[in-house]
Amino acid sequence: AFLEQSLEVNRAGVQQLQQGFERLKLRFVPSFGNFVLVEVGDAAAVNEAMLRAGVIVRPVANYGLPTWLRISAGLREENEVALNALAGALAK
């Protein structure tokens, strides 16, 4: 039961993030894991702004993707905080 609940929370979280990226008109890689790769432009600057907002994401420049971030799915409230921080970082 715990595993099924965990899978459902993850699926819902990934879907929420992807819908948020669509609203923000951002390109992303559809995910079947627990994170989504999203293209944000200056990923280093966006990462820094999100860190200042208290949201930890993972830059993936070391994988040859300097304009992309890896954002892990969390609980609905956590995903909303991440999406709001991302929108704020992109507005700067």
N, C-alpha and C positions, 0 to 999 in steps of 0.2 A: 504494500500500500504506500509506503514511504517513497519507494523508487518511482511509482506511477505518479504520485503527487509532485515529486521533484521534476520529472520529465514534463509534466503539464505546466508547471511554473516556468520552466526554461522555455518551452515552446511559446507560451504567452508573452514572455519577456522579449524573445527574439522578434516575434511579430510586432510588438509594441515599438521596439527600436526601429525596425524596418519601416513601419508606417510613419514614424517620426521623421526618418530620413527622407521619405517621399515628400512629406509636407514641407521640409526644408529644401527640397529640390536637390538632394545630394545623391551622388552615385554610390552604390554599395554592392557588395557581393552577397547574394542571397545565402543564408546560412542554414546549416543543418547541425550546427554545434551549439556552443554556449556563448558565442560572441559573433559580432558582425564587423566586417571590414568596411569602413566608410571613407570616401575621399573627401577631404576637407580643405585642400589647398595647402597653405602653410601649416603643416601638421605640427611642427615644433611650436609655433606661436599659439595654435589652438590648444595643444596639450598644456602649455604653460598657463593659459587663461583658465582652462578647466581645473588645473591643479589649484589655482588661486581661489576657485569657487568651491573647492573641497571635493572635486570629482577626479578620481584616478583612472586614466585610460592608458593605453599602451601604444606609443609610436612604433611603427614598423619599418622605419627607414633602413634598418640593418638587414631587412629582407628585400631591399631594392624598391621599397614603396614609400618614398619620402613625403608624399602628399596624402597618405592614408593613416588612419588610426584604427586600432582594434578596441572595440567597446564591448565589454562583457554584459550579458543580460543579468538582471537582478530582479528584485521584487518590483511590482508595479510602481510604487512610490519612488524607489531608487532609480528606475529607468526614467521617470518623469523629471527627477532632479538632473540626471545626466543630459537629457534632451534639452532642458532649459539652459543648462550651463553651456551646452554646445551652441545653441542658438545665440546666446549672449556672446560667446567667444567669436562666432562668425560675424556678428554685427560690429565688432571693433575694427 
